[in-house]
């Protein structure tokens, strides 16, 4: 005959209190990685790279953001269409739009 075992929070808490202090598992600090910073999203990585750069070419931005060129091209085209990123067709360079202090409109 078999019985299903179910552990409840109360059971687990009481067991941990009964263990001697030396045998409790050590608490490991959480390490922040790119996903917790929101940098797994290619558009966030591209924007972060552009924020630290002068107007730059597609290849320069892709290298700085550590994103493949084709991925960067697709995301930058979408962000450019939404006016999140400025593209100068004469110089073939992307940049972030300048905004007035406290405003969402580009200067």
N, C-alpha and C positions, 0 to 999 in steps of 0.2 A: 504494500500500500504506500502511495506517495502523497506528500502534502506540499502545497505551494508555500514557499517561504516569502514573507513580505517584510521588508525593513521600513520602519517609519522614522520620521525625523526625531521623535522622542526617543526611540530605541537607540538610534545612532548617537544622539547627544549624550545619553546616559552612559553608553559604553565608552565614549571618549573621555568622560569625566572620571570613570573608574580606572583608566589606564594611568600608570605612573607618568610623571612629567617627562622623564628621560626617553620614553618610548613613543611619544606623540610625534606624528610626522611633522617635519619642519615646513613652515610656510614659505613657499617660493614666490618671490615677487613677479608680477606679470611684466613681461617684456613688451614694449610697444613696438609694433611692426608697421609696415606700410598700410595694411588693411585697417588698423585702428586709427590711423591718421587720415584715412580717406584717399590714400595715394595709390590704391589698386586701380582706380578708375583712370583710364588714359587721359580723359579731358582734364581731370584735376592735376595730373602730373604735368601736362602740357602748360596749363595755366600757371602752375608753380614755377616751371622753368622760364616761362615768358616774363614773369614778375621780376626775375633776377637778371634779365638780359636786355640789351638794346634791341631795336628792331632787327630781326634775324631771319635767315632763310629757313626753308623747310628742313633741310638736312641738319642745320645747326640746332634747331629746336628738338628734332627727333633724337639727336645724340644727347643733348642735355637732359631730356626727359626719360631717356633710356626706353624709347618706344620705337617700334619698327617704322620705317619711312612711310609705308603704305597706310598704316594705322594712323600715324600723325597727320598725313594728308587728308584722310577722311574726316577725322575729328576737327581739324583746323578749318576745313571747308564748311562743316556744319556750324561751328562756332562763329565763323566769319559771316555766314548767312543770318545768324541771330544777333549780330553786332556785339558779340562777346569778345571778339578779336578783330583787330583791324588788319586789312591786307592792302598793301600798296602794289598795284599791278605793274608800275613802272620799274620798281626796284626788286619786285618779287620777294618782299620781306613782310613778316607778320609782327605785330606788336599789340600791346594792350591799349585800349582807348584811354585817353586822359579824361578824368571826370572832375567836375568842379566839387569843391569841398561840400559835403553834406548833400550832394545831388546825385541822381543816377543818370543824368544826361551827359553825354560826351561834350567836351569843350571844343 
